[in-house]
Amino acid sequence: MYPWGEGGIILGIVDAICVGTSKNKPKKSVHEAFFAPGGIKGDCHFGTETREISLLLTADVLAAEGKAKMRFPPGSLAENLRIKVDRPFLKIGSKLMLGEDVVLKVVERGKRPDEPHTYNYMGWCLLPDVGYFLRVISGGKVKVGDRVVIEEP
């Protein structure tokens, strides 16, 4: 059933999928999207060479909301995906399977210190510190509520 056999661990679910039509603006939350090598079809970052998908863990967003004393709607932090997981950390090289077909590989955690980050939401920006960047290995449709399974390196 899984591309790597039955050894995957069910981590959780897809909490939000977000796409944007222009850079430096919040992304829009959608119920489903098509993932392909290059990213999410219809997203302004589609075609990025390695960091095709940006990911935030829902737990990290909730922690930031507590500190900020405000809510961060899906996409407001420029993330493509939010997932609820049963472990707080993903490793570089981990493969995530979303739904039945999509396989993503974690290629980076946060952003490089020398890399400028031009977007923030009301002064808040999580991707450089706690975000993950992924590459699409196998594409297909993903819906909010789909399960997330992982294979660690």
LOGULO-523201 format. One line per 5 residues: their letters; for each residue y, x, z of N, C-alpha, C. Coordinates in steps of 0.2 Angstrom, whole numbers, plus 5000, padded with zeros to 4 digits. Each point is the difference from the previous one (the first is absolute). Last residue first. Example, Ala and Ser with C-alpha at 12.3 -4.5 7.8 and 13.67 -1.06 7.14 Angstrom:
! residues 2
sa	4989:5064:5035:5006:5004:5001:5005:4996:5003 | 4972:5002:5000:5006:4996:5000:5006:5004:5000
! end
This chain:
! residues 153
peeiv	5043:5074:5038:4998:5006:4997:4995:5004:5004 | 5002:4973:5001:5004:5005:5002:4997:5007:4997 | 5001:4973:4994:4995:5005:5000:5004:5006:5002 | 5004:4972:5003:5002:5007:4999:4994:5004:5000 | 5010:4973:4996:4994:5004:5002:5002:5007:4999
vrdgv	5012:4974:5002:5001:5007:4999:4994:5004:5002 | 5005:4972:4992:4998:5005:5004:5001:5007:4998 | 5015:4978:4994:4994:5004:4998:4998:5005:5005 | 5020:4986:5001:4995:4998:5004:4993:5003:4998 | 5020:4999:4982:5001:5000:5008:4994:4997:5003
kvkgg	4995:5010:4977:5003:4995:5002:5001:5001:5008 | 4994:5014:4975:5000:5000:5007:5004:4994:5002 | 4987:5010:4976:5005:4995:5004:4999:5001:5007 | 4995:5021:4983:4998:4993:5001:5005:4996:5004 | 4991:5029:4994:5005:4994:5000:4997:4993:5001
sivrl	4995:5027:5007:4997:4995:4997:5005:4994:5001 | 5008:5020:5008:4994:5003:4997:4997:4995:4995 | 5026:5004:5010:4995:4995:4998:4994:5004:4997 | 5017:5010:5020:4999:5000:4992:4994:4995:4999 | 5019:5003:5022:4993:5000:4997:5000:5000:4992
fygvd	5015:5005:5026:5001:4999:4992:4993:5000:4997 | 5012:4994:5026:4995:5003:4996:5001:4999:4993 | 5016:4999:5024:4997:4997:4994:4995:5005:4997 | 5015:5004:5020:4993:4997:5001:4997:4997:4994 | 5021:5012:4999:4997:5003:5006:4993:4997:5001
pllcw	5015:4995:4980:4999:5007:5001:4997:5003:5006 | 5002:4975:4996:4996:5004:4995:5000:5008:5001 | 5014:4983:5012:4994:5002:5003:4995:5004:4996 | 5027:4991:5005:4996:5003:4995:4994:5002:5003 | 5025:4986:5006:4993:5002:5002:4996:5002:4993
gmyny	5023:4991:5001:5000:5006:5004:4993:5003:5002 | 5004:4980:4987:5004:4999:5006:5000:5006:5004 | 4985:5004:4983:5001:4993:5001:5004:5000:5006 | 4997:5020:4980:4999:4998:5007:5002:4992:5001 | 4997:5023:4981:5000:4993:5001:4999:4999:5008
thped	5001:5022:4987:5006:4996:4999:5000:4993:5003 | 4988:5025:5004:4998:4993:5000:5007:4996:5000 | 4992:5028:4993:5004:4995:5003:4997:4993:4999 | 4988:5024:5005:5000:4994:4995:5005:4995:5002 | 4991:5020:5012:5006:5002:4996:5001:4994:4994
prkgr	4982:4998:5017:5007:5001:5003:5006:5001:4996 | 4978:4986:4992:5002:5007:5001:5006:5000:5003 | 4987:4978:5004:5003:5003:4994:5002:5007:5002 | 4979:4983:5009:5007:5001:5001:5003:5004:4993 | 4976:5002:4999:5003:4996:5006:5007:5002:5001
evvkl	4981:5000:4978:5005:5003:5004:5002:4996:5005 | 4982:4995:4985:5002:5007:4997:5005:5003:5005 | 4980:4980:4999:5006:5002:5004:5001:5007:4998 | 4988:4981:4985:4999:5006:5003:5006:5002:5004 | 4987:4976:4990:5006:5004:5000:4999:5006:5004
vvdeg	4987:4978:4986:4999:5006:5004:5007:5004:5000 | 4990:4973:4993:5005:5005:5000:4999:5006:5005 | 4986:4979:4996:5000:5005:4994:5005:5006:5001 | 4995:4980:5015:4994:5002:4997:5000:5006:4996 | 5018:4997:5020:4996:4995:4996:4994:5002:4997
lmlks	5012:5020:5006:5003:4994:5002:4997:4994:4996 | 4995:5027:5009:4998:4994:4996:5003:4994:5002 | 5005:5028:5004:5001:4993:5002:4997:4995:4995 | 4998:5028:5008:5000:4995:4994:5000:4993:5003 | 5009:5026:5009:4996:4994:5001:5000:4996:4994
giklf	5012:5020:5002:4994:5001:4996:4996:4993:5002 | 5017:5007:5017:5001:5002:4994:4993:5000:4996 | 5002:4984:5021:4999:5007:4998:5002:5001:4993 | 5007:4981:5020:4996:5001:4994:5001:5008:4998 | 5004:4982:5023:5001:5006:4996:4996:5001:4994
prdvk	4999:4984:5019:5007:5001:4999:5002:5005:4995 | 4979:4981:5002:5001:5007:5003:5007:5002:4997 | 4991:4979:4995:4998:5000:5007:5000:5008:5002 | 5017:4985:4982:4994:5004:5001:4998:5001:5007 | 5017:4987:4980:4998:5000:5007:4993:5003:5001
irlne	5020:5004:4981:4993:4998:5001:5000:5000:5008 | 5018:5000:4978:5000:5000:5007:4992:4998:5001 | 5015:5009:4977:4994:4997:5004:5001:5001:5007 | 5017:5007:4984:4996:4996:4996:4994:4996:5004 | 5025:5009:5009:4993:5001:5000:4997:4996:4995
alsgp	5024:5002:5008:4998:5003:4994:4992:5001:4999 | 5012:4988:5018:5000:5007:5001:4998:5004:4994 | 5000:4976:5000:5007:5002:5002:5001:5008:5002 | 4979:4987:4994:5004:5002:4995:5007:5003:5002 | 4989:4982:5016:4996:5004:4995:5005:5002:4994
pfrmk	5013:4996:5022:4996:4996:4996:4996:5005:4995 | 5010:5004:5025:5000:5004:4993:4995:4996:4995 | 5015:4994:5025:4994:5000:4996:5001:5003:4993 | 5012:5006:5025:5001:4996:4994:4993:5000:4996 | 5006:5014:5019:5001:4994:5003:5002:4995:4994
akgea	4993:5024:5001:5006:4998:4997:5002:4993:5002 | 4980:5010:5009:5005:5004:5001:5007:4998:4997 | 4980:4987:4995:5002:5000:5008:5006:5005:5002 | 4992:5000:4977:5003:4994:5002:5002:4999:5007 | 4987:5018:4993:5007:5001:4998:5004:4994:5002
alvda	4977:4999:5003:5003:5004:5005:5007:5001:4999 | 4987:4988:4984:5001:4996:5006:5004:5004:5006 | 4993:5011:4980:5006:4995:4999:5001:4996:5006 | 4981:5014:5000:5006:5004:5000:5007:4996:4999 | 4979:4989:4999:5001:5002:5007:5006:5005:5000
tllls	4992:4993:4979:5003:4994:5003:5002:5002:5007 | 4998:5019:4981:4995:4996:5004:5004:4995:5004 | 5007:5010:4976:5001:5000:5007:4995:4996:5003 | 5003:5013:4974:4997:4996:5005:5003:5000:5007 | 5003:5004:4971:5003:5002:5007:4996:4995:5004
ierte	4993:5010:4975:5001:4995:5004:5002:5002:5007 | 4998:5015:4982:5001:4994:4996:5001:4994:5005 | 5001:5027:4999:5001:4995:5005:5002:4993:4997 | 4995:5018:4985:4995:5001:5006:5001:4994:5005 | 5013:5000:4979:4994:5004:4998:4995:5000:5006
tgfhc	5015:4979:4992:5001:5006:5004:4994:5004:5000 | 5002:4978:4990:5000:5006:4996:5002:5007:5004 | 5009:4977:5009:4994:5000:4996:5000:5006:4995 | 5017:4991:5016:4997:5007:5001:4994:5001:4996 | 5012:4979:5001:5004:5005:4997:4998:5007:5001
dgkig	4983:4978:4998:5005:5003:5005:5004:5006:4997 | 4983:4986:4988:5006:4996:5002:5005:5003:5005 | 4974:5006:5000:5004:4998:4994:5006:4995:5002 | 4990:5021:5015:5000:4992:5000:5004:4998:4994 | 4990:5025:5000:5003:4996:5005:4998:4993:4999
gpaff	4992:5020:4988:5007:5000:4999:5004:4995:5005 | 4975:4995:4993:5002:5007:5000:5008:5000:4999 | 4994:4977:5009:4997:5004:4994:5003:5007:5001 | 5000:4973:5012:5001:5007:5001:4996:5004:4994 | 5011:4974:5005:4995:5004:4997:5002:5008:5000
aehvs	5005:4977:5017:5003:5005:4995:4994:5003:4997 | 5008:4978:5019:4995:5004:4996:5003:5005:4995 | 5013:4987:5015:4994:4998:5003:4994:5004:4997 | 5026:5009:5004:4997:4995:4995:4993:4999:5003 | 5027:5010:5007:4993:4999:5002:4996:4995:4995
kkpkn	5021:5018:4995:4998:4993:5001:4993:4999:5002 | 5018:5022:5005:4995:4997:4995:4998:4993:5002 | 5024:5015:5004:4994:4997:5003:4995:4997:4994 | 5016:5020:4993:5001:4993:5002:4994:4998:5003 | 5003:5021:4988:5005:5000:5005:5002:4993:5003
kstgv	4988:5001:4976:5000:5004:5005:5006:5000:5005 | 4989:4979:4985:5005:5006:4999:4999:5004:5007 | 4986:4981:4996:5002:5001:4993:5005:5006:4999 | 4979:4995:5018:5007:5000:4999:5002:5001:4993 | 4978:4992:5019:5002:5003:4993:5008:4999:5000
ciadv	4977:4997:5019:5007:5000:4998:5002:5003:4994 | 4980:4989:5019:5001:5004:4993:5007:4999:4998 | 4986:4997:5025:5005:4998:4996:4999:5005:4993 | 4983:4999:5017:5005:4996:5004:5006:4998:4995 | 4973:5008:4998:5006:5000:4997:5005:4995:5003
iglii	4979:5009:5015:5002:4996:4994:5007:5002:4998 | 4979:5014:5013:5004:4994:5002:5002:4996:4994 | 4983:5019:5003:5006:5001:5004:5004:4994:5002 | 4974:5007:4993:5005:4995:4999:5005:5001:5005 | 4984:5019:4990:5002:4997:5006:5005:4994:4998
ggegw	4980:5013:4985:5007:4999:5001:5000:4996:5007 | 4979:5007:4988:5003:5004:5005:5007:4999:5002 | 4984:4992:4982:5001:4995:5006:5003:5004:5006 | 5005:5008:4974:4994:4998:5003:5002:4995:5006 | 5015:5009:4984:4998:5006:5004:4993:4998:5004
pym	5013:4984:4987:4999:5006:4995:4997:5006:5004 | 4995:4975:5008:5005:5004:5000:4999:5006:4996 | 4983:4984:5000:5006:4996:5000:5006:5004:5000
! end
